């Protein structure tokens, strides 16, 4: 052993600690506490500085926390104290113990404690443990109590001891979130605690003054204790250790460059398999249940629409057929169908029993428009939940499968007269030549008018009118209407039909763009109008509540006057008193956008650390919501993505679920449907966790 350096201490030392003080990487500094309360810091062979602890009487145990970069000790006041290293470094120099007078003269900075905790007793030892990157714990062994503190000095837990301890050692636990601690006492006993629960106790031949857990010659978990007279003992907890050692395999020198290349190749193979066919090839996987949906190309001969609240009496309905075919025995199969309001279903719940394999069940229902506003989308979803019994689980393993389908646009919309002037307009740019609107919307224009139709009108059953224009020279399409919220559905339909059109042509690089500024002002006006309606609704509810109180008071007086033992029924008064509080649109959308800004669209770890309020209450105004929407659009315009995928280079395209076919909307397409009647909507595979969708689109209507 070669002496590197040494320090001749000018004061009598008591204890010491070491660590990367100040966040210095690659080397450790040494801190020595003297008997008169001075902390001396050494940087290898150099003396850095010395500082006196304020109010010092007798030295206590000393430890360094690398997570908070602070020194933790227990003073004679019987309280745990923490001092930041930066505060020590910039405090007044302590070459001699005249710090109090120097501070009065204003030289240097005063040494201030970071936090204190009164434990009411003297401490034997301090140990700082950090088993993960998120948190660390400060363990203090007192004369009669054992404390576990957080980084800020708050008590995490404490344990009152019935004996006098001599030493202790915290170490990692086999249970996540807990810490094991070895505590020896003067009764020759060794106790093992998991947090505050006693897990093991054993007798020792001596009183330990120090205890450690070590690995001796590949023998793990050896407890090493040292007595006050110098005896060292290695022991196990009540069992004999297995001393068998497997022979060492022939080792070879690792080439990390080759390992990196091999790892990248394997990751690429895994990524390609997941993109193409999932974790397992679909041809080798046998499904329990196959679900398919077919939407009829024609309206029902007799409309199934009932109790409609639309301005016209001619509300059509369309039949949807769902077919289920099982491969194995299934139990408690339940089909639930969902569509976007104000679309309505004649039946939305079905129950099946598949007691034998290879059964086919088909159910039919009709869909129609019930109220006079535009739905947010024409996509429906058929979800089947069932249980598959196994040998080990006769009750069955619960599973879910779903299949999406698209409803025809003509179900809620009729051909209308186009208008060349409108208050609200949106222009969509594409990277391909313009397509005739007759090819995109065959059921809304006549072939005899013009082979290259470039303007088309849509009249929704709810009363809204929208005009679609296609440029003959440029690659642009314009959607315009008198109401801003009416633009969304036709815009969405246009994009979907353009994608389907170019997919049939074999074009794979088709893309849509919106180069204009986001129409946030119009969107904010709708938000304000919706919010104003909610406020007025609450005022009306308050007025109604007052009238109900008056009515009940009059009723009680009448009953008391006539002394009626059998009071009359309320006659639907209970419906007036059944006040319920529901979460509104503004606060739910604000919570959803705030979650996106906190997760996938965050710019820094500070934004990710923001805590969202779990209570959704009606706000005072809409200024915060407008601010978040503006920030969302700005980050999306700068390249932000609404997903947590690591493949940032993949372009974002708007695609429909796989297997969805175009709904024919004219006699021209009915022939092709009849020729290919076997083409169905393919079902999605078994779901383990459904990917959440954004709660609202900036073009969806707020009026609903």
Secondary structure, 3 states (H helix, E strand, C coil): CCCCCCCCCCCCEEEEEEECHHHCCCCCEEEEEECCCEEEEEECCEEEEEEECCCCCCCCCEEEECCCCEEEEECCCCEEEEEEHHHHHHECCCCCCCHHHHHHHCCCECCCCCEEEECCCCEEEEEEECCCCCCCEEEEEECCEEEEECCCCCEEEEEECCCCEEEEEEEECCCCCCEEEEEEECCCEEEEEECCEEEEEEECCCCEEEEEEEEECCEEEEEEEEECCCCEEEECCCCCCCCCCCCCCCCCCCCHHHHHHHHHHHHHHHHHHHHHHCCCCHHHCCCCEEEEEEEEEEECCCCCCCCCECCCCCCCEEEEEEEEEECCCEEEEEEEEECCCCEEECCCEEEEEECCCCCEEEEEEEEEECECCCCCCCEEEEEEEEEECCCCCCCCEEEEEEEEEECCHHHCEEEECCCCCCCEEEEEEECCCCCCHHHHCHHHCCCCCCCCCCEEEEEECCCCEEEEEECCCCCEEEEEECCHHHHHHHHHHHHHHHHHHHHHCCCCCCCEECCCCCCHHHHHHHHHHHHHHHHHHHHHHHHHHHHHHHHHHHHHHHHHHHCCCCCCCCCCHHHHHCCCCCCCHHHHHHHHHHHHHHCCCCCCHHHHCCCCCCCCCCCCCCHHHHHHHHHHHHHHHCCCCCCCCCCCCCCCCCCCCCCCCCCCCCHHHHHHHHHCCCCCECCCCCCCCCCCCCCCCCCCCCCC
